[in-house]
Amino acid sequence: MDNEALRSALEHLTEEARRANLREARVIRGLALQFARGLAFGLGTVLGASLLVSLAAWWLSQFEFLPIIGEWAAQIAEDIRNAQK
């Protein structure tokens, strides 16, 4: 092989290595982004469900005239108040 062919092969190999590094960086960045999205989705789901359950328990505790639901919801509301202290 002459110098020109060797230089061309080396440049081609260098370019392929650069492309491989870029692909790997994109994969790692993509995985990190998906992980962060999953964490945000999980946190939002837990917070939203907690808020909805709290509101539903409070709302049900307002119905004192329904003996079973009213007492049960009042007990849940009392438990929530005790947990916040």
N, C-alpha and C positions, 0 to 999 in steps of 0.2 A: 504494500500500500504506500502510496506517496503521501506527502505532507498534507496536500489539499483534501484528500479523501479522509485522512485521519482527523483533520480539523473539522470537517463537515460532520463526521460521526460523533465527535466530542461535543459539538454544538447541539446536535440533535439529542444526544443523551442529557445534556444540561437542560435543554428545554423540557424534555419529558420529566425530569426530576422536579423542575419548578412547577409544572402542571400537577404532578402528584402531590406536592406539598400544598398547593392551593385547594385541591379536592379534599385532602385530609382536614385542612383548616375549616372548610365549609361544612364537612360532616360533623366535626366537633362543635362548631357554632350552632348547627342545626339541632344537635342533640341537647345542647345547653338551653336553647330556646324552647324546645319541646318540654324539657324538664321544668323550666320556669312557668310555662303555660299550665302544666299539670298541677304545680303547686298553687298557682293562683286560682285555678278552677276548684281544687279541693278546699282551699281556704274560703272561697266565696260560697261554696255549697254548704259548708259547716256553719258559717256565720248566718247565711240566709235561713237555713233550717232552724237554727237556734232562735232567731228572731221570730219566725212564723210560729214555732211551738210556744214560745213565751207569750206572744200576742193571743194565740188561741186559748191558752190556759187562763190568761187574764180575762178574756172575753167570756169564757165559760164560767168563770168564778162569779161573774156578775149576775148569773141566773140563779138567784137564791130560791126561787119558787119551784125549781125542779130539784127534788130532794136528792136523787142519786148523782146527777151531773153537778149540781151546785156544790155538794159536799166534797165530791171528788176533785173538782176544779179548785175549790177553796183550799184543799189540802195541798194541791200542786203549787198554788200561788204562795202558800205559807212556806213550803219547802224552798221555793225559789228565793223568797225574802230571807230566809235563814241562811241560805248558801251565800248570799251577797254580803252578809255581815262578817 
